[in-house]
Amino acid sequence: MKTTLLLFICALLVACGSAPKKPSPAPGGKGGGYYLDDGPGDNAPANLDSIPDAVPRAEPLMDRANKPYMALGKRYVPMTSHTPYKAEGIATWYGKRYHGSKTASGEVYDMYAMTAAHPTLPLPSYARVTHASNGRSVVVRINDRGPFVAGRVIDLSYVAAHRIGLLGPGSAKVIVEAIDTSGGSASATASATAAPMVNSFSAGVYLQVGAFNEESNADRLRQQLNQLLDNPGVQKVNISSWYNRNLYRVRLGPYSDREQAEQVQAKIRQSLGIDAILLYQQ
């Protein structure tokens, strides 16, 4: 009987994508990974596909949730600022086992919200997660810690996993890219519409269309956007590129509301095959 119980506990720990319920002294960290008996709750939304991506916006980072911590015998040092991040690895998901529990950020985990757990990305922050095999992607808000198993890079909420086709297999190789929502100062800003140089963005809804190591690539994208959006049916906005955190970023906006931004977002996706990211600048 004791042997059977021990094997059962070991199996749970191997399947788990993150720390035990109370890692010490990790700041929360209940990211669950894929359990064989995990799954949808009793009151799942009728159409999970209708749940939108998380919309990145500037949020203050939580000091208490971004301190170094230990989990399963390993020390983790979270990022304390928005820095470029891109990683490939295995993604898992967690669902009803932790639905309603507190996350490492102190927020309540909602398996039907576009969120995720990551060992070191700042809390809170945003990331795009792309399924390496099928190309499906989703933007999630990072508000929890985990997974803590070698080779695993992120634990997705139930609905986020559904959106990229991860529920059935339980795990898959993904690409995780951090989304910089810091905005703020820019050391070099050039507008495709010959607008004056600016050092910050006014409040509103924006689309970030690309981020490049080479300025020439950013300029090329701005030219493409000028040609694509130069028609009376599209709201005229600035198309700007600026150097921020070692990347040349291309941004459109501000738009008067989210609906108008989403119309342009769809047009860019259809014509250029680029998934522009919605951003709220406060």
C-alpha positions in Angstrom: 0.0 0.0 0.0 2.8 2.4 0.9 4.7 1.5 -2.3 1.6 2.2 -4.4 1.0 5.5 -2.7 4.7 6.5 -3.2 4.5 5.7 -6.9 1.3 7.7 -7.3 2.9 10.8 -5.7 6.0 10.5 -7.8 3.9 10.3 -11.0 2.1 13.5 -10.0 5.4 15.3 -9.5 6.8 14.2 -12.9 3.6 15.3 -14.6 3.5 18.6 -12.8 4.8 21.6 -14.8 5.7 23.6 -11.8 6.4 23.6 -8.1 4.4 21.8 -5.4 1.6 23.7 -3.8 3.9 25.5 -1.4 7.4 25.7 -2.8 9.8 27.3 -0.3 10.3 30.2 -0.5 8.9 30.7 -4.0 6.4 33.6 -4.3 3.3 31.6 -5.1 4.0 29.4 -8.1 1.1 27.0 -8.5 1.5 26.6 -12.3 0.2 23.1 -12.8 1.3 21.7 -16.1 -0.7 18.9 -17.6 -2.4 16.4 -15.3 -4.1 13.4 -16.7 -7.2 14.2 -14.7 -7.2 17.9 -15.4 -9.5 19.5 -17.9 -12.5 21.8 -18.4 -14.5 22.9 -15.4 -18.2 22.3 -14.9 -19.3 25.7 -16.3 -17.0 26.1 -19.3 -17.9 29.0 -21.7 -19.9 27.9 -24.7 -17.3 29.0 -27.3 -13.7 29.1 -26.1 -12.6 30.3 -29.6 -14.5 33.6 -29.0 -12.3 34.5 -26.0 -9.9 37.2 -27.2 -6.2 37.4 -26.7 -4.8 39.3 -23.8 -4.4 43.0 -24.8 -0.9 44.2 -23.7 -0.8 47.4 -21.8 1.7 49.2 -19.6 1.4 47.9 -16.0 3.7 48.5 -13.0 5.8 45.5 -12.1 5.3 43.9 -8.7 8.4 44.1 -6.6 7.4 41.2 -4.3 6.6 38.9 -7.2 9.9 39.5 -9.0 12.4 38.7 -6.4 14.8 35.6 -6.6 13.2 32.4 -5.3 13.8 28.7 -4.9 11.6 26.0 -6.4 12.3 22.3 -6.5 15.8 22.9 -5.4 16.7 25.4 -8.1 17.1 29.2 -7.8 15.3 31.4 -10.2 16.0 35.1 -10.8 13.0 36.9 -12.4 13.5 39.8 -14.8 12.8 43.2 -13.2 12.4 45.2 -16.4 11.0 44.6 -19.9 13.9 43.2 -21.8 14.0 41.3 -25.2 13.2 37.6 -24.6 12.6 34.8 -27.1 12.9 31.1 -26.2 11.9 27.7 -27.6 10.8 24.8 -25.4 8.0 22.7 -24.2 4.7 24.3 -23.1 2.2 22.6 -20.8 -1.1 23.8 -19.4 -3.1 23.9 -16.1 -6.8 23.9 -15.6 -9.5 23.1 -13.0 -7.0 21.9 -10.4 -6.0 25.5 -9.8 -9.0 27.4 -11.0 -9.9 29.9 -8.3 -6.5 29.6 -6.5 -4.1 32.5 -6.1 -1.3 32.9 -8.5 2.2 34.1 -7.7 1.0 37.6 -8.5 -1.7 37.4 -5.9 -4.4 37.4 -8.5 -7.0 34.6 -8.7 -6.3 32.0 -11.4 -9.0 31.9 -14.1 -8.5 29.0 -16.5 -10.7 30.8 -19.0 -8.5 33.9 -19.1 -5.6 34.4 -21.5 -2.9 34.0 -18.9 0.3 31.9 -18.3 2.9 31.0 -15.8 6.6 31.6 -16.5 9.7 31.1 -14.3 11.4 34.5 -14.9 9.4 36.9 -17.1 8.3 39.9 -15.1 5.0 39.8 -13.3 2.8 41.1 -14.8 4.0 41.1 -18.4 2.8 39.9 -21.8 4.1 37.3 -24.3 3.2 35.8 -27.7 3.2 32.0 -27.6 3.4 30.2 -31.0 2.9 26.5 -31.5 6.0 25.4 -33.4 4.2 22.7 -35.4 0.9 24.3 -36.4 1.9 28.0 -36.3 -1.1 29.0 -34.2 -0.3 31.7 -31.7 -1.9 33.5 -28.8 -1.0 36.6 -26.7 -1.1 35.9 -22.9 -0.6 37.9 -19.7 2.1 36.4 -17.5 0.7 36.5 -13.9 2.1 33.2 -12.3 5.3 31.3 -11.8 6.2 27.9 -13.3 6.9 25.5 -14.9 9.8 24.1 -12.9 10.7 21.1 -15.0 13.7 21.0 -17.2 12.9 21.8 -20.9 9.5 23.4 -20.1 9.3 27.1 -20.8 5.7 28.1 -20.0 2.5 26.9 -18.5 -0.6 28.1 -20.4 -4.1 28.6 -19.0 -6.7 26.1 -20.2 -8.2 28.5 -22.8 -4.8 29.6 -24.1 -3.8 26.0 -24.6 -7.1 25.4 -26.4 -6.4 28.3 -28.8 -3.1 26.9 -30.1 -4.1 23.2 -30.1 -2.3 22.1 -27.0 -5.1 20.5 -24.9 -5.1 17.1 -26.4 -1.4 16.2 -26.4 -0.9 18.1 -23.2 2.5 19.5 -24.2 4.2 20.7 -27.4 7.1 22.7 -28.5 6.4 26.5 -28.6 8.2 29.8 -29.2 7.7 32.3 -26.5 8.4 36.0 -27.3 8.1 38.8 -24.7 6.1 41.9 -25.6 7.6 45.2 -24.5 4.8 47.4 -23.1 7.2 49.9 -21.5 6.7 52.5 -24.3 8.1 55.7 -22.7 11.3 57.3 -24.0 12.7 56.5 -27.4 16.2 57.4 -28.3 15.4 57.7 -32.0 11.9 58.1 -33.5 11.1 58.6 -37.1 7.6 58.9 -38.6 6.7 57.5 -42.0 4.4 60.5 -42.4 7.2 63.0 -41.7 5.7 63.9 -38.3 7.9 65.7 -35.8 10.3 63.7 -33.6 8.7 62.6 -30.4 10.0 61.2 -27.1 6.9 59.4 -25.9 3.5 58.1 -27.1 0.2 59.7 -26.1 -2.5 57.6 -24.5 -4.5 55.5 -26.8 -4.8 52.2 -28.7 -1.8 51.2 -30.9 -0.7 48.4 -33.1 2.9 47.2 -32.9 3.6 45.6 -36.2 7.3 44.6 -36.0 10.6 44.7 -34.1 13.9 44.4 -35.9 17.6 44.3 -35.2 18.3 46.3 -38.4 16.8 49.8 -39.0 16.6 49.1 -42.7 14.1 46.3 -42.0 11.9 48.6 -39.9 12.0 51.2 -42.7 11.0 48.6 -45.3 8.0 47.6 -43.2 7.0 51.2 -42.8 7.0 51.6 -46.5 4.8 48.5 -46.9 2.4 49.8 -44.4 2.2 53.2 -46.1 1.2 51.5 -49.3 -1.2 49.1 -47.7 -3.0 51.7 -45.6 -3.1 54.6 -48.1 -6.8 54.5 -48.9 -9.8 56.5 -47.7 -11.3 53.5 -45.9 -8.6 53.4 -43.3 -8.2 55.8 -40.4 -5.1 57.8 -40.9 -2.6 57.4 -38.0 1.1 57.9 -37.6 3.4 55.0 -38.6 6.4 55.4 -36.4 9.7 53.5 -35.9 11.9 54.1 -32.9 14.9 52.4 -31.3 14.0 50.9 -27.9 15.8 48.2 -25.9 18.1 47.2 -28.8 15.3 46.8 -31.3 13.8 49.1 -34.0 10.1 48.9 -33.4 7.3 49.8 -35.8 4.0 51.1 -34.3 0.7 52.4 -35.7 -1.5 54.8 -33.8 -3.1 56.0 -31.8 -6.5 54.8 -32.9 -9.7 56.3 -31.5 -10.9 52.9 -30.2 -10.0 49.2 -30.2 -12.5 48.3 -33.0 -10.7 50.5 -35.5 -7.4 49.1 -34.5 -8.7 45.6 -34.9 -9.9 46.3 -38.4 -6.4 47.5 -39.4 -4.9 44.5 -37.6 -7.0 42.1 -39.7 -6.0 43.9 -42.9 -2.3 43.6 -42.1 -2.7 40.0 -41.2 -4.5 39.3 -44.5 -2.2 41.3 -46.7 1.2 40.9 -45.1 0.8 37.8 -43.0 1.9 39.7 -39.9 0.1 39.4 -36.6 0.2 43.0 -35.3 -0.1 43.3 -31.5 -2.7 45.5 -29.8 -1.3 47.8 -27.2 -2.9 50.2 -24.8 -0.7 53.2 -23.9 -1.8 55.0 -20.8 
